[in-house]
Amino acid sequence: MPRSNRPRRSGAASSGREESDLSSLLQGWKRTEVRRGVTWSVQPISTSRAQKDYVCPGCGGTIDAGIAHVVAWRTDGPLGDAADLAARRHWHLHCWRIG
């Protein structure tokens, strides 16, 4: 008998678990780095999620839509979390690594 390639239904009970697994996986990509005594949250942005153009603060060049990059923001700024998040910047991968 040929093998069926259709996914098997696992029931409604596991769908909540799958959503929480996905959200924890996505949160796992965010990391914390310390550079020159400043703590930064760093979130990689994949090519599929890069929807707009940005200016990289490292080189002043444009990060075109569809280019993988990182978003970084301070986690220990003097004005608090909301201000830190509002001041986040999009960096080329290379510029962030050497910056």
C-alpha positions as CSV (number, residue, x, y, z in Angstrom):
1,M,0.0,0.0,0.0
2,P,1.4,3.5,-0.9
3,R,2.4,5.8,1.9
4,S,0.2,8.8,2.6
5,N,2.0,12.1,2.7
6,R,-0.9,13.9,4.4
7,P,-0.1,15.2,7.9
8,R,-2.0,13.4,10.6
9,R,-4.3,15.4,12.8
10,S,-3.1,15.5,16.4
11,G,-6.1,16.9,18.1
12,A,-7.0,20.2,19.6
13,A,-5.1,19.6,22.9
14,S,-1.7,19.7,21.2
15,S,-2.4,22.9,19.1
16,G,-1.8,25.2,22.2
17,R,1.4,23.4,22.9
18,E,2.6,23.8,19.4
19,E,1.8,27.6,19.5
20,S,3.8,27.9,22.8
21,D,6.7,25.9,21.3
22,L,6.7,28.2,18.3
23,S,6.7,31.4,20.4
24,S,9.5,30.0,22.6
25,L,11.5,29.2,19.5
26,L,11.0,32.7,18.1
27,Q,11.9,34.2,21.5
28,G,15.0,32.0,21.6
29,W,16.5,33.9,18.6
30,K,16.7,37.1,20.7
31,R,19.9,37.3,22.6
32,T,21.7,39.7,25.0
33,E,25.2,41.0,24.3
34,V,27.5,43.3,26.2
35,R,29.6,45.7,24.2
36,R,31.8,48.3,25.7
37,G,30.0,48.1,29.0
38,V,26.5,48.5,27.5
39,T,24.0,45.6,27.5
40,W,22.1,45.2,24.2
41,S,19.2,43.1,23.1
42,V,19.8,41.7,19.6
43,Q,17.1,40.3,17.4
44,P,18.0,38.7,14.1
45,I,15.7,39.6,11.2
46,S,15.4,37.0,8.4
47,T,15.1,37.8,4.7
48,S,11.4,36.9,4.7
49,R,10.7,39.3,7.7
50,A,12.8,42.2,6.3
51,Q,9.9,44.2,4.8
52,K,11.3,47.8,4.7
53,D,14.5,49.7,3.9
54,Y,16.6,50.9,6.9
55,V,19.8,53.0,7.3
56,C,22.5,51.1,9.1
57,P,24.1,53.2,11.9
58,G,27.4,51.4,11.5
59,C,28.2,52.3,7.9
60,G,25.4,54.7,6.9
61,G,24.4,52.5,4.0
62,T,20.9,51.2,3.2
63,I,19.7,47.9,4.4
64,D,17.3,47.0,1.5
65,A,14.1,45.0,2.0
66,G,14.7,41.3,1.8
67,I,18.2,41.5,3.3
68,A,18.8,39.6,6.6
69,H,20.1,41.9,9.4
70,V,19.8,42.5,13.1
71,V,17.9,44.9,15.3
72,A,19.6,46.1,18.5
73,W,18.5,48.2,21.4
74,R,19.9,49.0,24.8
75,T,18.5,47.1,27.8
76,D,20.0,49.3,30.5
77,G,19.3,52.8,29.2
78,P,18.7,55.7,31.7
79,L,15.2,56.5,30.3
80,G,13.7,53.0,30.8
81,D,12.6,50.1,28.7
82,A,10.1,51.9,26.5
83,A,12.6,54.5,25.4
84,D,15.3,51.8,24.8
85,L,12.9,49.9,22.6
86,A,11.8,53.1,20.7
87,A,15.5,53.8,20.0
88,R,16.2,50.4,18.4
89,R,18.3,50.4,15.3
90,H,18.7,48.0,12.3
91,W,22.2,47.0,11.5
92,H,23.9,45.0,8.7
93,L,25.1,41.7,10.1
94,H,28.7,42.6,9.3
95,C,28.5,46.1,10.8
96,W,27.1,44.8,14.0
97,R,29.8,42.1,14.3
98,I,32.7,44.6,13.9
99,G,31.0,47.5,15.7
